[in-house]
Amino acid sequence: MPANKKISIISAALAAMALSACSSTPPTQFYTLATSPAAAVSTAGNATQPVFIEVLPVAVPERLARPQIVVRNDATRVDVLETERWSSPFNNELRDALANGVSRRLGAIDVSRSGRPADGVSYRIAVELRDLDAVRNGQVQAAFGWTITRSDDRKTAVCRLSVAEAVGGGAVADVVTAMQKVADRAAEVIAANVRGLQAGQGQCVP
C-alpha cells in the first residue's frame, strides 16, 4: 500500500476517534440561585418613602468563587463539576439572589449598581459566606455573617446566621434547589435586620 494512502487512512481513523470522543462529552448544564417569580413573596409594608439598599459584592471561600458547582464528596474531598455550572461565578449568583430576596421583602430599591441617592436613607449590606458544604442526598450547610449600616446616622448591625437545608436527591438540580432555599433564608433574616435598623434598633433578629 502506498505510504500516502496509509497516512490518509490513519488520519481518517484519528478524526473519527476525535469526533466520537466529542460526541460522548455531556453538554454543560447551567443553573442559577435566583428563584422564579412565582416563588417570590413580597412582605413589603405600606411605607410612603422608598427604601434603598446597597448590597456589596459577597465574599465567599476561595474554593467556591468559580462558575463550576462544588459538592462535598467525603470528609476530605470536594468535586468541582465541570459540566454543571452557575450562570455566573457563584459569588455573583449569591449577591444577586440576596439582593433580590431582600428587595422583594422590603419593597426596596437596590442601588448597588446605580449609586446611593443623595436625599434618601440607604442601607449598605456587606455579606460574607463563611462556609458552605453541599452533599448530594444529604444537606446544604452554610454560615453567613453580615453588617448593615444606615447612611444617615451610621448605626450598624453586625449579624450572623447558620442554616441547613435537606437535599432532596442525588441530582445536581436537587443540590441547587437546597442552595436556593439557603440563600432565601439568609435574605429573609437580612431583611428583618434592615427593618430593625429602620425602627432605630441595632440588634440582630435571629
Contact map, one row per residue, 1 for C-alpha under 8 A:
11101100000000000000000000000000000000000000000000000000000000000000000000000000000000000000000000000000000000000000000000000000000000000000000000000000000000000000000000000000000000000000000000000000000000
11111100000000000000000000000000000000000000000000000000000000000000000000000000000000000000000000000000000000000000000000000000000000000000000000000000000000000000000000000000000000000000000000000000000000
11111110000000000000000000000000000000000000000000000000000000000000000000000000000000000000000000000000000000000000000000000000000000000000000000000000000000000000000000000000000000000000000000000000000000
01111111000000000000000000000000000000000000000000000000000000000000000000000000000000000000000000000000000000000000000000000000000000000000000000000000000000000000000000000000000000000000000000000000000000
11111111100000000000000000000000000000000000000000000000000000000000000000000000000000000000000000000000000000000000000000000000000000000000000000000000000000000000000000000000000000000000000000000000000000
11111111110000000000000000000000000000000000000000000000000000000000000000000000000000000000000000000000000000000000000000000000000000000000000000000000000000000000000000000000000000000000000000000000000000
00111111111000000000000000000000000000000000000000000000000000000000000000000000000000000000000000000000000000000000000000000000000000000000000000000000000000000000000000000000000000000000000000000000000000
00011111111100000000000000000000000000000000000000000000000000000000000000000000000000000000000000000000000000000000000000000000000000000000000000000000000000000000000000000000000000000000000000000000000000
00001111111110000000000000000000000000000000000000000000000000000000000000000000000000000000000000000000000000000000000000000000000000000000000000000000000000000000000000000000000000000000000000000000000000
00000111111111000000000000000000000000000000000000000000000000000000000000000000000000000000000000000000000000000000000000000000000000000000000000000000000000000000000000000000000000000000000000000000000000
00000011111111100000000000000000000000000000000000000000000000000000000000000000000000000000000000000000000000000000000000000000000000000000000000000000000000000000000000000000000000000000000000000000000000
00000001111111110000000000000000000000000000000000000000000000000000000000000000000000000000000000000000000000000000000000000000000000000000000000000000000000000000000000000000000000000000000000000000000000
00000000111111111000000000000000000000000000000000000000000000000000000000000000000000000000000000000000000000000000000000000000000000000000000000000000000000000000000000000000000000000000000000000000000000
00000000011111111100000000000000000000000000000000000000000000000000000000000000000000000000000000000000000000000000000000000000000000000000000000000000000000000000000000000000000000000000000000000000000000
00000000001111111110000000000000000000000000000000000000000000000000000000000000000000000000000000000000000000000000000000000000000000000000000000000000000000000000000000000000000000000000000000000000000000
00000000000111111111000000000000000000000000000000000000000000000000000000000000000000000000000000000000000000000000000000000000000000000000000000000000000000000000000000000000000000000000000000000000000000
00000000000011111111100000000000000000000000000000000000000000000000000000000000000000000000000000000000000000000000000000000000000000000000000000000000000000000000000000000000000000000000000000000000000000
00000000000001111111110000000000000000000000000000000000000000000000000000000000000000000000000000000000000000000000000000000000000000000000000000000000000000000000000000000000000000000000000000000000000000
00000000000000111111111000000000000000000000000000000000000000000000000000000000000000000000000000000000000000000000000000000000000000000000000000000000000000000000000000000000000000000000000000000000000000
00000000000000011111111100000000000000000000000000000000000000000000000000000000000000000000000000000000000000000000000000000000000000000000000000000000000000000000000000000000000000000000000000000000000000
00000000000000001111111110000000000000000000000000000000000000000000000000000000000000000000000000000000000000000000000000000000000000000000000000000000000000000000000000000000000000000000000000000000000000
00000000000000000111111110000000000000000000000000000000000000000000000000000000000000000000000000000000000000000000000000000000000000000000000000000000000000000000000000000000000000000000000000000000000000
00000000000000000011111111000000000000000000000000000000000000000000000000000000000000000000000000000000000000000000000000000000000000000000000000000000000000000000000000000000000000000000000000000000000000
00000000000000000001111111000000000000000000000000000000000000000000000000000000000000000000000000000000000000000000000000000000000000000000000000000000000000000000000000000000000000000000000000000000000000
00000000000000000000111111100000000000000000000000000000000000000000000000000000000000000000000000000000000000000000000000000000000000000000000000000000000000000000000000000000000000000000000000000000000000
00000000000000000000001111110000000000000000000000000000000000000000000000000000001000000000000000000000000000000000000000000000000000000000000000000000000000000000000000000000000000000000000000000000000000
00000000000000000000000011111000000000000000000000000000000000000000000000000000001000000000000000000000000000000000000000000000000000000000000000000000000000000000000000000000000000000000000000000000000000
00000000000000000000000001111100000000000000000000000000000000000000000000000000011110000000000000000000000000000000000000000000000000000000000000000000000000000000000000000000000000000000000000000000000000
00000000000000000000000000111110000000000000000000000000000000000000000000000000001110000000000000000000000000000000000000000000000000000000000000000000000000000000000000000000000000000000000000000000000000
00000000000000000000000000011111000000000000000000000000000000000000000000000000000111100000000000000000000000000000000000000000000000000000000000000000000000000000000000000000000000000000000000000000000000
00000000000000000000000000001111100000000000000000000000000000000000000000000000000111100000000000000000000000000000000000000000000000000000000000000000000000000000000000001001000000000000000000000000000000
00000000000000000000000000000111111000000000000000000000000000000000000000000000000001100000100000000000000000000000000000000000000000000000000000000000000000000000000000000001000000000000000000000000000000
00000000000000000000000000000011111000000000000000000000000000000000000000000000000000000000110010000000000000000000000000000000000000000000000000000000000000000000000000000001001100100000000000000000000000
00000000000000000000000000000001111100000000000000000000000000000000000000000000000000000000100110010000000000000000000000000000000000000000000000000000000000000000000000000000000100000000000000000000000000
00000000000000000000000000000001111110110000000000000000000000000000000000000000000000000000000010000000000000000000000000000000000000000000000000000000000000000000000000000000000100000000000000000000000000
00000000000000000000000000000000011111110000000000000000000000000000000000000000000000000000000000000000000000000000000000000000000000000000000000000000000000000000000000000000000000000000000000000000000000
00000000000000000000000000000000001111110000000000000000000000000000000000000000000000000000000000000000000000000000000000000000000000000000000000000000000000000000000000000000000000000000000000000000000000
00000000000000000000000000000000000111110000000000000000000000000000000000000000000000000000000000000000000000000000000000000000000000000000000000000000000000000000000000000000000000000000000000000000000000
00000000000000000000000000000000001111111000000000000000000000000000000000000000000000000000000000000000000000000000000000000000000000000000000000000000000000000000000000000000000000000000000000000000000000
00000000000000000000000000000000001111111100000000000000000000000000000000000000000000000000000000001001000000000000000000000000000000000000000000000000000000000000000000000000000000000000000000000000000000
00000000000000000000000000000000000000111110000000000000000000000000000000000000000000000000000000000001100000000000000000000000000000000000000000000000000000000000000000000000000000000000000000000000000000
00000000000000000000000000000000000000011111000000000000000000000000000000000000000000000000000000000001111000000000000000000000000000000000000000000000000000000000000000000000000000000000000000000000000000
00000000000000000000000000000000000000001111100000000000000000000000000000000000000000000000000000000001111000000000000000000000000000000000000000000000000000000000000000000000000000000000000000000000000000
00000000000000000000000000000000000000000111110000000000000000000000000000000000000000000000000000000001111000000000000000000000000000000000000000000000000000000000000000000000000000000000000000000000000000
00000000000000000000000000000000000000000011111000000000000000000000000000000000000000000000000000000000011000000000000000000000000000000000000000000000000000000000000000000000000000000000000000000000000000
00000000000000000000000000000000000000000001111100000000000000000000000000000000000000000000000000000000000000000000000000000000000000000000000000000000000000000000000000000000000000000000000000000000000000
00000000000000000000000000000000000000000000111111000000000000000000000000000000000000000000000000000000000000000000000000000000000000000000000000000000000000000000000000000000000000000000000000000000000000
00000000000000000000000000000000000000000000011111000000000000000000000000000000000000000000000000000000000000000000000000000000000000000000000000000000000000000000000000000000000000000000000000000000000000
00000000000000000000000000000000000000000000001111100000000000000000000000000000000000000000000000000000000000000000000000000000000000000000000000000000000000000000000000000000000000000000000000000000000000
00000000000000000000000000000000000000000000001111110000000000000000000000000000000000000000000000000000001110000000000000000000000000000000000000000000000000000000000000000000000000000000000000000000000000
00000000000000000000000000000000000000000000000011111000000000000000000000000000000000000000000000000000011110000000000011000000000000000000000000000000000000000000000000000000000000000000000000000000000000
00000000000000000000000000000000000000000000000001111100000000000000000000000000000000000000000000000000000111100001100111100000000000000000000000000000000000000000000000000000000000000000000000000000000000
00000000000000000000000000000000000000000000000000111110000000000000000000000000000000000000000000000010000111110000000001111000000000000000000000000000000000000000000000000000000000000000000000000000000000
00000000000000000000000000000000000000000000000000011111000000000000000000000000000000000000000000000000000001110001000001111000000000000000000000000000000000000000000000000000000000000000000000000000000000
00000000000000000000000000000000000000000000000000001111100000000000000000000000000000000000001000100000000001110000000000011110000000000000000000000000000000000000000000000000000000000000000000000000000000
00000000000000000000000000000000000000000000000000000111110000000000000000000000000000000000001000000000000000010000000000011110000000000000000000000000000000000000000000000000000000000000000000000000000000
00000000000000000000000000000000000000000000000000000011111000000000000000000000000000000011001000000000000000000000000000000110000000000000000000000000000000000000000000000000000000000000000000000000000000
00000000000000000000000000000000000000000000000000000001111100000000000000000000000000000011011000000000000000000000000000000111100000000000000000000000000000000000000000000000000000000000000000000000000000
00000000000000000000000000000000000000000000000000000000111110000000000000000000000000000010000000000000000000000000000000000011110000000000000000000000000000000000000000000000000000000000000000000000000000
00000000000000000000000000000000000000000000000000000000011111011000000000000000000000000010000000000000000000000000000000000001111000000000000000000000000000000000000000000000000000000000000000000000000000
00000000000000000000000000000000000000000000000000000000001111111000000000000000000000000000000000000000000000000000000000000000111000000000000000000000000000000000000000000000000000000000000000000000000000
00000000000000000000000000000000000000000000000000000000000111111000000000000000000000000000000000000000000000000000000000000000000000000000000000000000000000000000000000000000000000000000000000000000000000
00000000000000000000000000000000000000000000000000000000000011111100010000000000000000000000000000000000000000000000000000000000000000000000000000000000000000000000000000000000000000000000000000000000000000
00000000000000000000000000000000000000000000000000000000000111111100110000000000000000000110000000000000000000000000000000000000000000000000000000000000000000000000000000000000000000000000000000000000000000
00000000000000000000000000000000000000000000000000000000000111111110000000000000000000001110000000000000000000000000000000000000000000000000000000000000000000000000000000000000000000000000000000000000000000
00000000000000000000000000000000000000000000000000000000000000111111100000000000000000001110000000000000000000000000000000000000000000000000000000000000000000000000000000000000000000000000000000000000000000
00000000000000000000000000000000000000000000000000000000000000001111100000000000000011111100000000000000000000000000000000000000000000000000000000000000000000000000000000000000000000000000000000000000000000
00000000000000000000000000000000000000000000000000000000000000000111110000000001111111001100000000000000000000000000000000000000000000000000000000000000000000000000000000000000000000000000000000000000000000
00000000000000000000000000000000000000000000000000000000000000010111111000000001110111000100000000000000000000000000000000000000000000000000000000000000000000000000000000000000000000000000000000000000000000
00000000000000000000000000000000000000000000000000000000000000110001111100000111100000000000000000000000000000000000000000000000000001000000000000000000000000000000000000000000000000000000000000000000000000
00000000000000000000000000000000000000000000000000000000000000000000111110000111100000000000000000000000000000000000000000000000000011110000000000000000000000000000000000000000000000000000000000000000000000
00000000000000000000000000000000000000000000000000000000000000000000011111101110000000000000000000000000000000000000000000000000000011100000000000000000000000000000000000000000000000000000000000000000000000
00000000000000000000000000000000000000000000000000000000000000000000001111111110000000000000000000000000000000000000000000000000000000100000000000000000000000000000000000000000000000000000000000000000000000
00000000000000000000000000000000000000000000000000000000000000000000000111111100000000000000000000000000000000000000000000000000000000000000000000000000000000000000000000000000000000000000000000000000000000
00000000000000000000000000000000000000000000000000000000000000000000000111111000000000000000000000000000000000000000000000000000000000000000000000000000000000000000000000000000000000000000000000000000000000
00000000000000000000000000000000000000000000000000000000000000000000000011111100000000000000000000000000000000000000000000000000000000000000000000000000000000000000000000000000000000000000000000000000000000
00000000000000000000000000000000000000000000000000000000000000000000000111111110000000000000000000000000000000000000000000000000000000000000000000000000000000000000000000000000000000000000000000000000000000
00000000000000000000000000000000000000000000000000000000000000000000011111011111000000000000000000000000000000000000000000000000000000000000000000000000000000000000000000000000000000000000000000000000000000
00000000000000000000000000000000000000000000000000000000000000000000011110001111100000000000000000000000000000000000000000000000000000000000000000000000000000000000000000000000000000000000000000000000000000
00000000000000000000000000000000000000000000000000000000000000000001111000000111110000000000000000000000000000000000000000000000000000000000000000000000000000000000000000000000000000000000000000000000000000
00000000000000000000000000000000000000000000000000000000000000000001111000000011111110000000000000000000000000000000000000000000000000000000000000000000000000000000000000000000000000000000000000000000000000
00000000000000000000000000010000000000000000000000000000000000000001100000000001111110000000000000000000000000000000000000000000000000000000000000000000000000000000000000000000000000000000000000000000000000
00000000000000000000000001111000000000000000000000000000000000000001000000000000111110000000000000000000000000000000000000000000000000000000000000000000000000000000000000000000000000000000000000000000000000
00000000000000000000000000011110000000000000000000000000000000000001100000000000111111000000000000000000000000000000000000000000000000000000000000000000000000000000000000010000000000000000000000000000000000
00000000000000000000000000011110000000000000000000000000000000000011100000000000111111100000000000000000000000000000000000000000000000000000000000000000000000000000000000000000000000000000000000000000000000
00000000000000000000000000000111000000000000000000000000000000000011100000000000000111111100100000000000000000000000000000000000000000000000000000000000000000000000000000000000000000000000000000000000000000
00000000000000000000000000000111000000000000000000000000000000000010000000000000000011111000100000000000000000000000000000000000000000000000000000000000000000000000000000000000000000000000000000000000000000
00000000000000000000000000000000000000000000000000000000000000000010000000000000000001111101100000000000000000000000000000000000000000000000000000000000000000000000000000000000000000000000000000000000000000
00000000000000000000000000000000000000000000000000000000000000001111000000000000000001111111100000000000000000000000000000000000000000000000000000000000000000000000000000000000000000000000000000000000000000
00000000000000000000000000000000000000000000000000000000000000011111100000000000000001011111110000000000000000000000000000000000000000000000000000000000000000000000000000000000000000000000000000000000000000
00000000000000000000000000000000000000000000000000000000111100011100000000000000000000001111111000000000000000000000000000000000000000000000000000000000000000000000000000000000000000000000000000000000000000
00000000000000000000000000000000000000000000000000000000110000000000000000000000000000011111111100000000000000000000000000000000000000000000000000000000000000000000000000000000000000000000000000000000000000
00000000000000000000000000000001110000000000000000000000000000000000000000000000000001111111111110000000000000000000000000000000000000000000000000000000000000000000000000000000000000000000000000000000000000
00000000000000000000000000000000100000000000000000000000010000000000000000000000000000000111111111000000000000000000000000000000000000000000000000000000000000000000000000000000000000100000000000000000000000
00000000000000000000000000000000000000000000000000000011110000000000000000000000000000000011111111100000000000000000000000000000000000000000000000000000000000000000000000000000000000000000000000000000000000
00000000000000000000000000000000010000000000000000000000000000000000000000000000000000000001111111110000000000000000000000000000000000000000000000000000000000000000000000000000000000000000000000000000000000
00000000000000000000000000000000111000000000000000000000000000000000000000000000000000000000111111111000000000000000000000000000000000000000000000000000000000000000000000000000000000110010000000000000000000
00000000000000000000000000000000000000000000000000000000000000000000000000000000000000000000011111111100000000000000000000000000000000000000000000000000000000000000000000000000000000110110000000000000000000
00000000000000000000000000000000000000000000000000000010000000000000000000000000000000000000001111111110000001000000000000000000000000000000000000000000000000000000000000000000000000000010000000000000000000
00000000000000000000000000000000010000000000000000000000000000000000000000000000000000000000000111111111000000000000000000000000000000000000000000000000000000000000000000000000000000000000000000000000000000
00000000000000000000000000000000000000010000000000000000000000000000000000000000000000000000000011111111100000000000000000000000000000000000000000000000000000000000000000000000000000010011000000000000000000
00000000000000000000000000000000000000000000000000000000000000000000000000000000000000000000000001111111110100000000000000000000000000000000000000000000000000000000000000000000000000000011011000000000000000
00000000000000000000000000000000000000000000000000001000000000000000000000000000000000000000000000111111111111000000000000000000000000000000000000000000000000000000000000000000000000000000001000000000000000
00000000000000000000000000000000000000011111000000000000000000000000000000000000000000000000000000011111111100000000000000000000000000000000000000000000000000000000000000000000000000000000000000000000000000
00000000000000000000000000000000000000001111000000000000000000000000000000000000000000000000000000001111111100000000000000000000000000000000000000000000000000000000000000000000000000000001001000000000000000
00000000000000000000000000000000000000000111100000100000000000000000000000000000000000000000000000000111111100000000000000000000000000000000000000000000000000000000000000000000000000000000001000000000000000
00000000000000000000000000000000000000000111100001100000000000000000000000000000000000000000000000000011111110000000000000000000000000000000000000000000000000000000000000000000000000000000000000000000000000
00000000000000000000000000000000000000000000000001111000000000000000000000000000000000000000000000000111111111000000000000000000000000000000000000000000000000000000000000000000000000000000000000000000000000
00000000000000000000000000000000000000000000000001111000000000000000000000000000000000000000000000000010001111100000000000000000000000000000000000000000000000000000000000000000000000000000000000000000000000
00000000000000000000000000000000000000000000000000011110000000000000000000000000000000000000000000100010000111111000000000000000000000000000000000000000000000000000000000000000000000000000000000000000000000
00000000000000000000000000000000000000000000000000011110000000000000000000000000000000000000000000000000000011111111100000000000000000000000000000000000000000000000000000000000000000000000000000000000000000
00000000000000000000000000000000000000000000000000001111000000000000000000000000000000000000000000000000000001111111000000000000000000000000000000000000000000000000000000000000000000000000000000000000000000
00000000000000000000000000000000000000000000000000000000000000000000000000000000000000000000000000000000000001111110000000000000000000000000000000000000000000000000000000000000000000000000000000000000000000
00000000000000000000000000000000000000000000000000000000000000000000000000000000000000000000000000000000000000111111000000000000000000000000000000000000000000000000000000000000000000000000000000000000000000
00000000000000000000000000000000000000000000000000000000000000000000000000000000000000000000000000000000000000111111100000000000000000000000000000000000000000000000000000000000000000000000000000000000000000
00000000000000000000000000000000000000000000000000010100000000000000000000000000000000000000000000000000000000110111110001000000000000000000000000000000000000000000000000000000000000000000000000000000000000
00000000000000000000000000000000000000000000000000010000000000000000000000000000000000000000000000000000000000100011111111000000000000000000000000000000000000000000000000000000000000000000000000000000000000
00000000000000000000000000000000000000000000000000000000000000000000000000000000000000000000000000000000000000000001111100000000000000000000000000000000000000000000000000000000000000000000000000000000000000
00000000000000000000000000000000000000000000000000000000000000000000000000000000000000000000000000000000000000000000111110000000000000000000000000000000000000000000000000000000000000000000000000000000000000
00000000000000000000000000000000000000000000000000010000000000000000000000000000000000000000000000000000000000000000111111000000000000000000000000000000000000000000000000000000000000000000000000000000000000
00000000000000000000000000000000000000000000000000110000000000000000000000000000000000000000000000000000000000000000101111100000000000000000000000000111000000000000000000000000000000000000000000000000000000
00000000000000000000000000000000000000000000000000111100000000000000000000000000000000000000000000000000000000000001100111110000000000000000000000000111000000000000000000000000000000000000000000000000000000
00000000000000000000000000000000000000000000000000011100000000000000000000000000000000000000000000000000000000000000000011111000000000000000000000011110000000000000000000000000000000000000000001000000000000
00000000000000000000000000000000000000000000000000001111000000000000000000000000000000000000000000000000000000000000000001111100000000000000000000111110000000000000000000000000000000000000000000000000000000
00000000000000000000000000000000000000000000000000001111000000000000000000000000000000000000000000000000000000000000000000111110000000000000000001111000000000000000000000000000000000000000000000000000000000
00000000000000000000000000000000000000000000000000000011110000000000000000000000000000000000000000000000000000000000000000011111000000000000000001110000000000000000000000000000000000000000000000000000000000
00000000000000000000000000000000000000000000000000000011111000000000000000000000000000000000000000000000000000000000000000001111100000000000000111100000000000000000000000000000000000000000000000000000000000
00000000000000000000000000000000000000000000000000000000011100000000000000000000000000000000000000000000000000000000000000000111110000000000000111000000000000000000000000000000000000000000000000000000000000
00000000000000000000000000000000000000000000000000000000011110000000000000000000000000000000000000000000000000000000000000000011111100000000011110000000000000000000000000000000000000000000000000000000000000
00000000000000000000000000000000000000000000000000000000001110000000000000000000000000000000000000000000000000000000000000000001111100000000011110000000000000000000000000000000000000000000000000000000000000
00000000000000000000000000000000000000000000000000000000000110000000000000000000000000000000000000000000000000000000000000000000111110000000111100000000000000000000000000000000000000000000000000000000000000
00000000000000000000000000000000000000000000000000000000000000000000000000000000000000000000000000000000000000000000000000000000111111000001111000000000000000000000000000000000000000000000000000000000000000
00000000000000000000000000000000000000000000000000000000000000000000001100000000000000000000000000000000000000000000000000000000001111100011110000000000000000000000000000000000000000000000000000000000000000
00000000000000000000000000000000000000000000000000000000000000000000011100000000000000000000000000000000000000000000000000000000000111110111100000000000000000000000000000000010000000000000000000000000000000
00000000000000000000000000000000000000000000000000000000000000000000001110000000000000000000000000000000000000000000000000000000000011111111000000000000000000000000001000000010000000000000000000000000000000
00000000000000000000000000000000000000000000000000000000000000000000001000000000000000000000000000000000000000000000000000000000000001111110000000000000000000000000001011110110000000000000000000000000000000
00000000000000000000000000000000000000000000000000000000000000000000000000000000000000000000000000000000000000000000000000000000000000111110000000000000000000000000011111000000000000000000000000000000000000
00000000000000000000000000000000000000000000000000000000000000000000000000000000000000000000000000000000000000000000000000000000000001111111000000000000000000000000011110000000000000000000000000000000000000
00000000000000000000000000000000000000000000000000000000000000000000000000000000000000000000000000000000000000000000000000000000000011111111100000000000000000000001111000000010010000000000000000000000000000
00000000000000000000000000000000000000000000000000000000000000000000000000000000000000000000000000000000000000000000000000000000000111100111110000000000000000000001111000000010011001000000000000000000000000
00000000000000000000000000000000000000000000000000000000000000000000000000000000000000000000000000000000000000000000000000000000001111000011111000000000000000000111100000000000000000000000000000000000000000
00000000000000000000000000000000000000000000000000000000000000000000000000000000000000000000000000000000000000000000000000000000111110000001111100000000000000000111000000000000000001000000000000000000000000
00000000000000000000000000000000000000000000000000000000000000000000000000000000000000000000000000000000000000000000000000000000111100000000111110000000000000011110000000000000000000000000000000000000000000
00000000000000000000000000000000000000000000000000000000000000000000000000000000000000000000000000000000000000000000000000000011111000000000011111000000000000011100000000000000000000000100000000000000000000
00000000000000000000000000000000000000000000000000000000000000000000000000000000000000000000000000000000000000000000000000000011110000000000001111100000000001111000000000000000000000000000000000000000000000
00000000000000000000000000000000000000000000000000000000000000000000000000000000000000000000000000000000000000000000000000001111000000000000000111110000000001110000000000000000000000000000000000000000000000
00000000000000000000000000000000000000000000000000000000000000000000000000000000000000000000000000000000000000000000000000011110000000000000000011111000000111100000000000000000000000000000000000000000000000
00000000000000000000000000000000000000000000000000000000000000000000000000000000000000000000000000000000000000000000000000111100000000000000000001111100000111000000000000000000000000000000000011000000000000
00000000000000000000000000000000000000000000000000000000000000000000000000000000000000000000000000000000000000000000000000111000000000000000000000111110011110000000000000000000000000000000000000000000000000
00000000000000000000000000000000000000000000000000000000000000000000000000000000000000000000000000000000000000000000000011110000000000000000000000011111111100000000000000000000000000000000000000001000000000
00000000000000000000000000000000000000000000000000000000000000000000000000000000000000000000000000000000000000000000000011110000000000000000000000001111110000000000000000000000000000000000000000000000000000
00000000000000000000000000000000000000000000000000000000000000000000000000000000000000000000000000000000000000000000000011000000000000000000000000000111110000000000000000000000000000000000000000000000000000
00000000000000000000000000000000000000000000000000000000000000000000000000000000000000000000000000000000000000000000000000000000000000000000000000000111111000000000000000000000000000000000000000000000000000
00000000000000000000000000000000000000000000000000000000000000000000000000000000000000000000000000000000000000000000000000000000000000000000000000001111111100000000000000000000000000000000000000000000000000
00000000000000000000000000000000000000000000000000000000000000000000000000000000000000000000000000000000000000000000000000000000000000000000000000001100111110000000000000000000000000000000000000001000010000
00000000000000000000000000000000000000000000000000000000000000000000000000000000000000000000000000000000000000000000000000000000000000000000000000111100011111000000000000000000000000000000000000001000010000
00000000000000000000000000000000000000000000000000000000000000000000000000000000000000000000000000000000000000000000000000000000000000000000000000111000001111100000000000000000000000000000000010001000011100
00000000000000000000000000000000000000000000000000000000000000000000000000000000000000000000000000000000000000000000000000000000000000000000000011110000000111110000000000000000000000000000000000000000001100
00000000000000000000000000000000000000000000000000000000000000000000000000000000000000000000000000000000000000000000000000000000000000000000000011100000000011111000000000000000000000000000000000000000000100
00000000000000000000000000000000000000000000000000000000000000000000000000000000000000000000000000000000000000000000000000000000000000000000001111000000000001111100000000000000000000000000000000000000000000
00000000000000000000000000000000000000000000000000000000000000000000000000000000000000000000000000000000000000000000000000000000000000000000001110000000000000111110000000000000000000000100000000000000000001
00000000000000000000000000000000000000000000000000000000000000000000000000000000000000000000000000000000000000000000000000000000000000000000111100000000000000011111000000000000000000000000000000000000000000
00000000000000000000000000000000000000000000000000000000000000000000000000000000000000000000000000000000000000000000000000000000000000000000111000000000000000001111100000000000000001001000000000000000000000
00000000000000000000000000000000000000000000000000000000000000000000000000000000000000000000000000000000000000000000000000000000000000000011110000000000000000000111110000000000000001000000000000000000000000
00000000000000000000000000000000000000000000000000000000000000000000000000000000000000000000000000000000000000000000000000000000000000000011100000000000000000000011111000000000011011000000000000000000000000
00000000000000000000000000000000000000000000000000000000000000000000000000000000000000000000000000000000000000000000000000000000000000001111000000000000000000000001111100000000010000000000000000000000000000
00000000000000000000000000000000000000000000000000000000000000000000000000000000000000000000000000000000000000000000000000000000000000111111000000000000000000000000111111000110110000000000000000000000000000
00000000000000000000000000000000000000000000000000000000000000000000000000000000000000000000000000000000000000000000000000000000000000001100000000000000000000000000011111000110010000000000000000000000000000
00000000000000000000000000000000000000000000000000000000000000000000000000000000000000000000000000000000000000000000000000000000000000011100000000000000000000000000001111100110000000000000000000000000000000
00000000000000000000000000000000000000000000000000000000000000000000000000000000000000000000000000000000000000000000000000000000000000011000000000000000000000000000001111110110000000000000000000000000000000
00000000000000000000000000000000000000000000000000000000000000000000000000000000000000000000000000000000000000000000000000000000000000010000000000000000000000000000000011111110000000000000000000000000000000
00000000000000000000000000000000000000000000000000000000000000000000000000000000000100000000000000000000000000000000000000000000000000010000000000000000000000000000000001111111000000000000000000000000000000
00000000000000000000000000000010000000000000000000000000000000000000000000000000000000000000000000000000000000000000000000000000000000000000000000000000000000000000000000111111100000000000000000000000000000
00000000000000000000000000000000000000000000000000000000000000000000000000000000000000000000000000000000000000000000000000000000000000010000000000000000000000000000001111111111110000000000000000000000000000
00000000000000000000000000000000000000000000000000000000000000000000000000000000000000000000000000000000000000000000000000000000000001110011000000000000000000000000001111111111111000000000000000000000000000
00000000000000000000000000000011100000000000000000000000000000000000000000000000000000000000000000000000000000000000000000000000000000000000000000000000000000000000000000011111111100000000000000000000000000
00000000000000000000000000000000000000000000000000000000000000000000000000000000000000000000000000000000000000000000000000000000000000000000000000000000000000000000001000001111111110000000000000000000000000
00000000000000000000000000000000000000000000000000000000000000000000000000000000000000000000000000000000000000000000000000000000000000000011000000000000000000000000111100000111111111000000000000000000000000
00000000000000000000000000000000100000000000000000000000000000000000000000000000000000000000000000000000000000000000000000000000000000000001000000000000000000000000100000000011111111100000000000000000000000
00000000000000000000000000000000111000000000000000000000000000000000000000000000000000000000000000000000000000000000000000000000000000000000000000000000000000000000000000000001111111110000000000000000000000
00000000000000000000000000000000000000000000000000000000000000000000000000000000000000000000000000000000000000000000000000000000000000000000000000000000000000000000100000000000111111111000000000000000000000
00000000000000000000000000000000000000000000000000000000000000000000000000000000000000000000000000000000000000000000000000000000000000000001010000000000000000000011100000000000011111111100000000000000000000
00000000000000000000000000000000100000000000000000000000000000000000000000000000000000000000010011000000000000000000000000000000000000000000000000000000000000000000000000000000001111111110000000000000000000
00000000000000000000000000000000000000000000000000000000000000000000000000000000000000000000000011001000000000000000000000000000000000000000000000000000000000000000000000000000000111111111000000000000000000
00000000000000000000000000000000000000000000000000000000000000000000000000000000000000000000000000000000000000000000000000000000000000000000000000000000000000000010000000000000000011111111100000000000000000
00000000000000000000000000000000000000000000000000000000000000000000000000000000000000000000000001000000000000000000000000000000000000000000000100000000000000001000000000000000000001111111110000000000000000
00000000000000000000000000000000000000000000000000000000000000000000000000000000000000000000000011101100000000000000000000000000000000000000000000000000000000000000000000000000000000111111111000000000000000
00000000000000000000000000000000000000000000000000000000000000000000000000000000000000000000000000001100100000000000000000000000000000000000000000000000000000000000000000000000000000011111111100000000000000
00000000000000000000000000000000000000000000000000000000000000000000000000000000000000000000000000000000000000000000000000000000000000000000000000000000000000000000000000000000000000001111111110000000000011
00000000000000000000000000000000000000000000000000000000000000000000000000000000000000000000000000000100000000000000000000000000000000000000000000000000000000000000000000000000000000000111111111000000000000
00000000000000000000000000000000000000000000000000000000000000000000000000000000000000000000000000000110110000000000000000000000000000000000000000000000000000000000000000000000000000000011111111100000000000
00000000000000000000000000000000000000000000000000000000000000000000000000000000000000000000000000000000000000000000000000000000000000000000000000000000000000000000000000000000000000000001111111110000000010
00000000000000000000000000000000000000000000000000000000000000000000000000000000000000000000000000000000000000000000000000000000000000000000000000010000000010000000000000000000000000000000111111111000001110
00000000000000000000000000000000000000000000000000000000000000000000000000000000000000000000000000000000000000000000000000100000000000000000000000010000000000000000000000000000000000000000011111111100000000
00000000000000000000000000000000000000000000000000000000000000000000000000000000000000000000000000000000000000000000000000000000000000000000000000000000000000000000000000000000000000000000001111111110000000
00000000000000000000000000000000000000000000000000000000000000000000000000000000000000000000000000000000000000000000000000000000000000000000000000000000000000000000000000000000000000000000000111111111111110
00000000000000000000000000000000000000000000000000000000000000000000000000000000000000000000000000000000000000000000000000000000000000000000000000000100001110000000000000000000000000000000000011111111110000
00000000000000000000000000000000000000000000000000000000000000000000000000000000000000000000000000000000000000000000000000000000000000000000000000000000000000000000000000000000000000000000000001111111100000
00000000000000000000000000000000000000000000000000000000000000000000000000000000000000000000000000000000000000000000000000000000000000000000000000000000000000000000000000000000000000000000000000111111100000
00000000000000000000000000000000000000000000000000000000000000000000000000000000000000000000000000000000000000000000000000000000000000000000000000000000000000000000000000000000000000000000000000011111110000
00000000000000000000000000000000000000000000000000000000000000000000000000000000000000000000000000000000000000000000000000000000000000000000000000000000000000000000000000000000000000000000000000011111111000
00000000000000000000000000000000000000000000000000000000000000000000000000000000000000000000000000000000000000000000000000000000000000000000000000000000001110000000000000000000000000000000000000011001111100
00000000000000000000000000000000000000000000000000000000000000000000000000000000000000000000000000000000000000000000000000000000000000000000000000000000000011000000000000000000000000000000000010010000111110
00000000000000000000000000000000000000000000000000000000000000000000000000000000000000000000000000000000000000000000000000000000000000000000000000000000000011100000000000000000000000000000000010010000011111
00000000000000000000000000000000000000000000000000000000000000000000000000000000000000000000000000000000000000000000000000000000000000000000000000000000000000000000000000000000000000000000100110010000001111
00000000000000000000000000000000000000000000000000000000000000000000000000000000000000000000000000000000000000000000000000000000000000000000000000000000000000001000000000000000000000000000100000000000000111
